[in-house]
Structures are given as C-alpha cells and as structure tokens.
C-alpha cells in the first residue's frame, strides 16, 4: 500500500516518529500541502492521511486509487465525507486523544484570567515589587473559583472531564447537551437548558462540535442572556462564536474576559476584531498539543490504518 500524509508537521514537528505508518507500506510525509498540489501529491496513493488539508469531491474524482482517508484530528469537516462514502472510501478520525489535554487547558486559560500570573511575574521582573512600599500588590482583580458556577455547553468526554476539574476547584457545574446522561448528575453537577446555562453561569466553557445548529451559538442574543461579568472560554471551534458580537460584549464589559484557543479563521487574520478587544486572551490552537496527547493521536492513527488493512474499519465517520 502507498501511504501519503499531506500535512504532518503540526502533529509531528520532529519530536515524534512516523515509524508506525512507515511499517505499513510505501510512506511519504509532507509537512504542508498547498491546495494546487493536493492532487499531485496524492497521485496513486491508496491511503491518504490529512489534518487540515481539504479533500474534496473533485480531489477524489481525480485520485481514483484512494481507498482510505485518515484524519489526524477529531473534526473531519476538511473531508467531503459524503463523496467519500459514495465512492466506498472510509473516512476515519481520532475521537478521544485530547480529553485530558484540552480540559486541562480550559483551566490554564481560566486561571490566567482569574490571577494574571504572567502579568504579575512580568511586573516583578520589571522591578515593581522591589520598589513597592508594601509586601504585596496586585495589578488586576483576583478571582476565587470556589462556589462559582461553570456552565458547560456540550457535555461529551471533554465537557465531562472539564466538569470534574471544575468540581475539584469547588465549583458547581451546569451542563447543556442534547443527549443527557442523568446518571452523571450529583450535588454539584446538574443538566440545564441552554437558557439556564447562559443565565446562571459565572464561567461558560464551550465543548460542542461545529454543526449548522451550533455555528454562532455565542452571539448578541445569547450574550444578552448571560450574567454581567461572565467569563467565556472556547477551546472547541472558533465559528461557535460570532466574533464581532463577542468583541462588543468585551469592550462594553458585559463579558468580563474571554480565553480563546480557537478563532473563526486560523491562522488568525490581522483584522480579526478580537485582537483589539478588551480582556481577550488568545492562544494559537494549542490545547490539543502536549506531546503525550500527540503521541496518543499518532498511535490511534496507526491503529486505524492497521484495522483497515486487516479488513475492518474503526473510528469511521461516514
């Protein structure tokens, strides 16, 4: 089998090994693939692995030898899964690799907002503490999370892992999901309607997939239902948020702060309104990226291909 990886750099910039895939066939890996080179680089490959490089119906028509498509991520909207299904091509994703990493990163963003650790460290190294008259000072309001309510929109694996951490901080959790497992409820975790989550939460964390029904779920109308001074965290998908509406809410103070690891267009455009919004903290889509998480992703990707070669398919999304 001929195997080609179209954009392997973000998964493996050099600290992991492609040995697992190399052992399964004739292997070629490209760091990145420009749109105009996708068809040529796939060529007669039977197994195509992609992360964010799109594979369209036209690409599949031009590359008739493709028998399997692997996505190096949980989201698979970069592939025309319907066209692949019509051609009998399984599309397989990586559904569970980043649960611990992403839920941990939610609190990296949240704790930064609550304590401004880097800002205060920078202040010390500028000499502000040395020259201070008192033994302590703080340049920003500091916030305790205990007894606050965290609203979690989307209560799958990552949402549930985030809830456990929130409970460890002494927070109450109010979760919204289309599918509710009432067995998860306890004294500090309850399900609620979307409107209840919006109205009652001190912190709102997004963990829902990007579907037409969830695109723009955070907008001027939903923001108006939130508490004044709410904190918003998004480690899920950028287009869940109408960025113009979020920027206006940050600048007015309706939303106290936002911690975002994703935006609508990535890499972020220099004209993105959030770059000039007040109290907006943005990281470059790194919640998934600890080495442990990426190693897990690599192993699952290899296992997916092995299963296909052995005549079965796992983690198929089409």
C-alpha positions, -999 to +999 in steps of 0.1 A: +000+000+000+011+035-008+006+059+021+008+097+019+005+122+047-004+156+033+003+179+063+022+161+091+041+190+106+016+201+132+013+166+146+049+158+144+073+188+141+102+164+148+097+151+183+076+120+174+082+091+150+063+081+118+077+046+122+042+031+128+029+042+094+062+037+077+060+000+086+026-004+069+036+005+033+054+028+010+053+060+030+056+097+021+050+126+045+048+163+036+049+190+062+023+210+044+005+207+010-007+238-009-041+235-025-027+234-060-005+204-051-030+182-034-040+160-064-004+156-075+009+146-041-019+121-036-012+106-070-018+069-069-017+066-032-043+043-017-041+056+019-043+094+024-038+110+058-047+146+064-051+170+092-063+203+078-056+199+041-090+196+024-100+166+004-129+175-019-152+155-042-131+168-071-099+156-055-114+122-050-125+121-086-090+130-098-074+104-075-093+072-082-069+050-063-078+063-029-092+035-007-089+050+028-088+085+043-075+091+078-080+124+096-053+134+122-080+151+143-114+147+158-131+171+135-134+158+099-151+187+081-120+191+059-131+159+040-162+156+018-174+126+037-205+122+016-185+120-016-161+095+000-189+073+012-204+073-023-171+060-036-169+034-008-140+052+009-140+050+047-130+082+065-117+076+100-109+102+127-092+103+161-120+107+186-106+106+221-069+115+222-071+150+237-096+148+265-071+153+293-051+179+275-080+201+264-098+200+297-065+210+315-061+239+290-095+252+298-082+259+333-049+273+320-070+300+303-094+304+332-067+307+358-048+332+337-080+353+337-085+349+374-049+356+385-029+372+356+001+351+367+023+361+337+014+398+340+023+398+377+055+379+371+065+404+344+057+432+368+081+416+394+109+413+368+104+449+358+112+459+394+077+468+405+079+446+437+114+458+445+102+494+445+069+488+462+062+503+496+042+472+507+050+435+509+023+427+483+003+443+455-019+432+426-024+450+393-057+432+383-087+420+402-081+384+415-109+359+415-116+328+435-135+300+417-150+281+447-188+283+447-189+299+413-210+281+386-193+268+354-217+263+325-205+237+300-221+238+266-216+203+251-212+176+276-192+148+259-159+134+270-141+167+272-170+186+287-173+159+314-135+160+321-137+197+324-166+194+349-145+171+371-117+197+373-143+224+380-157+204+409-122+199+422-120+237+424-152+238+444-173+250+415-209+240+407-215+227+372-245+233+350-243+213+317-262+216+285-262+188+259-288+174+235-282+140+250-283+139+288-270+111+310-288+118+342-265+092+360-238+119+359-258+143+380-249+149+416-250+176+443-226+198+423-235+188+387-268+193+370-281+195+335-300+226+324-314+242+293-292+264+272-310+295+285-304+283+321-267+278+314-265+312+298-283+330+326-269+312+357-232+307+349-202+327+361-180+309+336-191+294+303-169+269+285-177+256+250-173+220+242-198+213+214-189+202+178-194+226+149-227+219+132-251+242+115-271+241+147-242+253+168-224+277+145-227+312+161-242+298+193-225+326+211-240+358+196-255+391+207-288+374+216-272+346+237-248+371+253-277+393+264-290+363+284-257+359+303-248+374+337-229+407+336-192+400+340-193+364+328-161+347+316-161+328+283-138+300+274-136+284+240-113+255+233-136+238+208-143+255+175-139+291+165-171+295+145-192+287+175-187+324+184-198+354+164-166+373+169-180+408+163-206+402+190-181+389+214-158+419+209-186+443+215-195+424+247-159+425+259-155+462+252-187+471+270-178+449+300-209+426+296-184+398+293-156+403+317-130+383+298-126+356+272-100+329+269-099+316+234-077+288+219-096+289+186-109+315+162-130+316+131-101+316+106-068+300+115-041+313+115-059+343+129-062+372+105-046+405+114-080+422+110-098+399+135-118+422+158-108+402+188-072+413+186-083+447+197-110+437+222-106+443+259-096+414+282-094+389+254-067+362+257-059+342+226-036+312+222-028+296+188-049+264+189-026+245+213-049+229+238-046+196+219-008+197+215+011+183+246+035+156+235+015+130+254-017+139+236+000+139+202+017+106+208-018+092+216-031+106+184-003+091+164-009+057+179-046+058+172-039+069+136-016+039+131-042+016+147-069+029+124-048+021+093-038-013+106-075-021+112-083-011+076-055-032+062-067-062+082-102-059+067-121-040+094-127-003+100-126+016+133-135+052+141-153+056+108-173+088+105-191+081+072 
